[in-house]
């Protein structure tokens, strides 16, 4: 898969996750927020939490769940990026790290991708 195709697929997955979160009542505050530590895929809020959401899209879970690919190194990068975000965007909401797993066997041609939402994933 080319880099451009991979990026398109990733953005498609993030759009699916953002729509899913909106339907669950979250307000989307940011997408693709970048800093020197990395990227926060989605930033969403409800009445209680400010959620930093990592989106993982896979064709299948044959090699492990999509969320399992958010290893300790990735978690540390996300924590650092979230700290910087919070310095720039103070809030009274409780921060939380969530993961959205998307399984799309046919990539963007998948008619009904399976979406799993993992609250407080790490």
N, C-alpha and C positions, 0 to 999 in steps of 0.2 A: 504494500500500500504506500502510495507516495505521501510526502509530508503534507501537501495541500489537501489530499483526500482525507487524511487522518484529522487535520484541523477542521474540515467541514463536518466530518462525522462527530467530532467532539463538540462543536457548536450546536449541532442538531440535538445531541444528547442533553446539553445544557438548556436548550429551549424546551425540550420535553420536561425536564426537571423543574424549570421555572413555572411552566403551566401547571404542573402537578402541585407545586407549593401554593400557587395562587388559589387553586381549587380547595386546598386545605385551609385557606383563610390567612395565609402569610402575605405580608407586603414585601415585594421585592425591592431591596434598596441598592443592589449593585450586582453586576455580572462581569466576570473577567477582570476584577480589580487587581492591578499589578503593582508590585513594589520590588525592592532589591532582593527580597527573600523568596519571591515566587508569585503565584497567582492564587487568588481566592475565586473559585468558580462562581459561586452565588453567595450573596449576603441577603438574608431574609429576616423579617421580624414578625412576631406576633405580640400579644399583650405582655408577655413575660420574658421572652427570650430574643436575643440577637443571635441568629444562627449563621455560622460559617459553614457552607455546604459544599462538600467535595462530591463531584459527579463522576461516576465510573460507569462506562459503557462497555459491555462485552457481548460477544455473540452467544456465549454459553457459559455455564458455570462448571464445565468439565474440568477445568484446572484450578478450581477454587472460586469462592464467591468474589464478585467484583470488589466488595469492600475489603477483602483480605489484601488487596493490592495497595491499600493505604497503610503502608508499613511505618515503623517508628521514625524512619528518616523523613518520610513525607509528612507525618504528623508534626514533627518538630518544625519543618518549614511552614506548615499551616499555622502553628501556634505563633511563630515569630511574625508572620504576615498579619495575623489577627491582632497581635499586640500593637503593631504599627498602625493598623486601621483604627483601633480604639483610641490611640493617641491623637489621631487626626479627626476622629468622629466620636467624641465622648457620648456616653449613653448611660441611662439608669437601668437598662435591660441586662439581664444575666446572659453572658456569652455562653454559647454552646457549639459543639462541633458535631455536625450531622453528615451522613453519607447517603447519597441517592445512587442505588444500583439500578442500571438499566440493562436489560437483556434483549438484544435485537438480532435474532439469528440471520436475518437478511439485510443487516445494516439499515440504511435509510429507506429501504424498500419494505421493511417490516411494518405490517399494517397495524398491529397492536403490540408494541413492545411491552414487556413485563417491567414494571417499576416497583422497586422495594425501597422504602424509606426507613433509614436507621437513625433514630433520634439518639443524641448523646453517644455517638459511636466511639468516641475516645476522649 
